[in-house]
Each structure stands twice: as C-alpha cells, then as structure tokens.
Amino acid sequence: MHRLKHYALPPLGTATEGANSNHIAQAIRAMEENRISDAKSHIKQIHADILLHGAWKYFLEGCTFLIESDPDRAESCFEQCIQQSARSTDPNTYKLFNAVDLLQAAAFEKLGFIHRRQERLEDAKRNHEEAYELRKRSNSPDGCWESAISLGLDAVVARKFEEARNWFHQATEHAATSSVPYILEAIALEHLAIVLIELHQIEEAVEAAEQASDLRRTHDPGSVATALCEATLGRAQLRLAQKHIEQGESANPLLESTLCSLRHAHDELSAFGPACPRNLGLLNEQIDFAHRLLQSTSETYCG
C-alpha cells in the first residue's frame, strides 16, 4: 500500500542542514509511526537560532498537539510557524523561497483542518485557499491535490455540493502529475462520486465510483480504503437502480451488480475485524434493501 507524502513538505535539504535536518526527518518519521514521545524528543533538539528552523519546530510541535487532540495549542503553533517562516523569506533565493512557501502551505493546511473540525467553515476555506495558492506557486502537485481535496470537503460540510464537485474535479487533475497518481486520483474520484450522488447526477456518480474502484483494486488491493471504495460504488449503483425503477424501467441486472459490489465490500471489510463496525452496519442495511428491491421488482415483472 502506498504511503502519501507527509503534508507535501519541502525537501529537508532545501532549507535545513546538519543536525537540524536529521532531527526534523526523525520527528516526522516518528509521528508517521505513532511514536509521539520520540517525535517530541527530536523536536526539542532542533535549534531555532535560524528563523526557518524555528518555523519547522513550531510546525512539528503543532502536529504533535494535533495528534494528542489539543487543537488550541496546535493552532497557536501553526500560526507561529507561518509568522516565523514569513520573516525568513528571501525572494532572491528561489530554493529558500520555494521551501518557505511549502512550509507555510502545510501550516495553513493544518489550520484549515482544525477550523473545519470546529465548524469555523469560512476560516477553514480561507486557510485552505492560502495553502492551495502557495502550493500552486511552488508547482507542488501533491500539495495542490491535498488542498483541493480539503477545499472540496469544506464545501461538503457547508453543503455547497457544486463547489465541492469543482474542487474534486481539480483534485483529479492534480493527481495526474503527483507522486502516487493512481491512488490520489482514486481518492478524488470517490469523493466526487459521493458529491454527485448528493447532486442527483447518478449516472456520473456511478461512472466516477467505477473508475475509483478499478484504480483501487489494481493499485491498492486488499486494503480497508479499497473495500470502502467498493461500498461507495454499491451505494451509487443502488441509487441508479432506484432511479430506473421510479422511471418504470427494469433494474434487475443493475440490482444484481449492486448486490455483488455491496457483498464484496462487506466481505472485504469483515476481514479487518471490528475496525469498521459503522460501515459494516450500513452495508448490511444497503444489502438488505437492495435484496428486497430486487425481489419486489422480480415479482412485479413476473406478474
């Protein structure tokens, strides 16, 4: 299974060196492996005598607070990161300028996440837009993809589904030139499919979900994310079957395909044990509904 780049950060050698660069890299690795105490130990050893190094230290401290469910202290750290990195910008040094943009963008990205969780949706959108523009200026496809996904999710929470659709479309475009194009495209397509269902554009939703499922099964087989993607496909197919029935059309082949998708997703998720109880419960309801719908339509056409 692919591991995504951590926050689409700048290459460490671009604006850091020596021991600081090593401690930053070790702190990031420790957080990815959920070794928070080790991460904190490395963060403490980062010397903040250079402005950009201090900005890195604030950013990493913010990440640890976020992991520990302390959004207020995390928010303060990310704001300090942005302020301190801005003072280290040298427009005459492109590599440093680019590194500052990417570090600021990562901090804006995390601020937006915090604000969305707090339902401060305008603040979330503004911070994610800042991140997107900085990453676009720095020519970071991974970063632009992440921020486009975030802006789409901001719009979903605000129930602005057309705006969300546009951002998820952009995310699929950025995925094409990213470090892991197939996985990032699959994630964007799955989000797009869910939004298209909300917009009652069911045929387009099924098409997006099918593309996402194909990419997942090919490039990330056997994962929870792939099983959940299959569940999204089943949900879209079920809505399309209902639409056909409402229009007086036969939906039996589609319902059979829907049941196949839903049962396959259920079997895949069941293999992970109690990790996805809510998803399994929802799948059971959808399978039961699709089965009863297939029975009722079969009886109607037989009669």
N, C-alpha and C positions, 0 to 999 in steps of 0.2 A: 504494500500500500504506500502511495506517495506521501511524503511529508511536505507540507507547504512551507515556503519561506516564512521565517518568523517576522511578522509585521512588515515585510518588504523593506527591511532596514538597509542603510547604505553599507557597502563592503567595509569591514572593520579597518583594513589597512589604508583606506582613503583619507581618514582624518584622525586616526589614532595610531599610536605606535608603542612598541615595547610592552612593559608590564601592564599598562592600562588596557591595551588591546587584548591581551591574554585574559585579564580579569573580566572584561566585558563579554568576550566569547564564552568563557567558562560560566558566567552568570546566566547567559541566555540558554546555554545547553542544560544547566541545572534546572531552570524553570521549565523547559520543554520536558524534562524527565521527572518533574514534580518533586525535585529536591530543593525545597524552598530555603531551608537553613543553609545549604551550601551556596545557593544563589546570593543570599544576604551576606555571607562571609566574603565572597568575591566582590560584591558591590562596595563593601566597607573599605576594601583595599584599593579602590580606584581613586587616584589622586586628582583632585578637582582644581589644580592650580592653573590649568588651561581651560578656557571657557567651554569649549566643545566637550571636553572630558567631563566637566561638571554637568553639562546638559545630559550626557549619556547616563551619568549617575542618577540624576533626577528621574529620567525616563525609566530606568530599570527598577528603581525604588517604587515608582508608580505601578509598575507591572506586578511587583510582589504584593503591594497593598490590594490591588485588584483581585489577585488570586485568593487573598485572605479575606475577601468580601468587606473591604474597608474603602468604599468609593470616595468618601470625603477626602481622606489623606491621599488617595490615588489621584484625584482631581487636582489637588494642590501641587503634587509632584509634576504632573504633566504640564500644568501651566508654567511652573518654574522652568521646566525643560525648554518650552517654547521661547520664553523670555531670554533665557541664558544663551540658547543656540542662536537666536536672532542677533545678539551682540557680537557673536564670533564670525559673522558673515563677512567674507572678503570677495566682492564681485570680481576682483582681478584674478582670483584663483578659482578656475572653473571646478576643479575636483572638490575643493573645500566647499564652494558654493552649492554644488550638487549634493554633497553629503549633508549639509545643514538643512537643505530643503527636505530631504528624505527623512531625516530625524524629526524635524518639525511635523512633517506629514504623519509620521507614526504616532506622535503625541496627540495631534488633532484627531486622528482616527480613534484613539482610545478615549479621548474626551467625549467624542460623539457617541461612543458605545455607552459610556456612563450616563450621559444625558438621556439617551433613548430609554435605558432601563428605569430612569427616574421620571419618564414621560415628559421631559422637557424637550418636546419634539422640534421646536424652532432652533433651540441651541444645538441639538443633535445634527440637524440638517446643515446649519451654518458651519459647524466644525468639520463635518464630512465633506462639505464643498471645499473648504480650505485644503483639506488633505488631498482631495481629488486634483485641484489645480496645481498644487505643489508637485504631485507625482506626475502629472501630465507634463509640466515644465521640465521635470527631470527625466522624462522618457522612461518611466518605470511601468511596464505592462502589468506586472504582478500587483504593484501598488494601485494603479488605476482600476484594475479588476476589483480589488478589495474594497476600495472606496465607492465604486459604482454599486457593488452589492449592498454596502452599508446604506447608501442613499436610497436604494430600492426598498430596503427593509424599513427605513424611516418612513417612506411613503406608505408602505403597507400598514404600519401601525397607525398612521394618520388617515387610513382608508382612502388614500389618493391612488387608486389602483392604476389609472392610466399613466401617471407619473412613474409609478413603480415599474410598470411594463417597459417604459422607455429606458430606465436605468438598467434593468436586467438585460435588455437588448444590447446596450452598450457594453455590459459586462461580458457578454458572449464574444463581442468583437475584440475586446482587450485580451480575452483568454487565448485567442489565436496566436499571439506572439509572446505568450507568457512562458514561464519555466516548466509548467506542467499543463499544457494546453487542453488535453482531453479531460482531465479531472475538473479543471476550473470551468471549462465550457459546460460540463455535465451539471455542476452546481448551479451555474447561472440559468441553464435551461430548465432545471427542476423548479427553481424559484419562479421563472417565467410561466411555467405551466400552472402553478398554483394561482398566480395573479390572473391568468387568462380564464381560469375557471370562475373566479370572482367577477370577471367582466362578461361572463356568459359567452365567451368566444371558445366554445367547447372543442370544435374540430382542431383549432390551432393549439389548444391546450394538450390534446391527445398527441398531436404531432411533436410538440416540444418535449413532452414526457417520454415518448418513444425514443427520441434522439438521445435524451439524457440517460435512459435506461440502457440503451445499446452501448453508449460510451462507458458507463459504469461497469456493465458486465464484461466488457472487453479489457478495460484497463484497471479495474479495481474489484475483481471478483471476490465473493465471499465475505465482504465487509458489511457492517451494520448500515453504512451510508448507501450501499448498493441495494440492500433489502428495502430501505425506506424509499429509495427512488422508485423501485418496483411498486411499492404501495401507492405512491403518487400517480403512477401510470394507471393502476387499477381504479383509483378514485376518479381520474379523468375519463376513463372508459365507461365507468358506471354512470357518470353524468351524461355522457353522449348517448348511452343506451336509453336513459330516461327521456332524453330529448326526442329520440326516434319514436319511442312509444307514444309520447304526447302528440306527435305528428301523424300517428296512425300507421307507422312503418314497422316492419319486422325488425326486432333487435336481438333475436336468439343467437346468431353467430357472435355478435359483439358481446352479449352477456356471457357466453361460454369463454370467450377470450378474457373478459374481465375477471371471471372466477379463477381462471388459470393464473393471471397476474397476481390477484389478491392472495390466493392459496400459496403461490410460490414465495411471495413476500412474507407470509405468515410462517412458513416452514423455515425460511432463512433466518428470520428474527428469533424464532423459538430456539434455534441452535445456540444463541447467545445467552440463554437462561433468563434470569429475571431482570436483565438490563433494560428492557423496553416494555414494561407492563402496560403503559398507557397506549402505546402503538399497537400492541397485540390485542388489547381490548377493542380498540377502534376497528382493527382489521376483522375481528370476529363479527362485529356488528355489520360491517360492509359485506362480508361474505354471506352472512345470513340474509341480508336484504337482497343482494344480487341473486341468491338461490331462490328466494321466494318470488322475486320478479320474473325469473326465468320460468318457474313453474306456472305462474299465472298467465304469462304470455303464451306458453305452450298450450295450456288448456283453452285459451281464447281462440288460437288458430286451429286447434283440433276440432273445437266445437263448430 
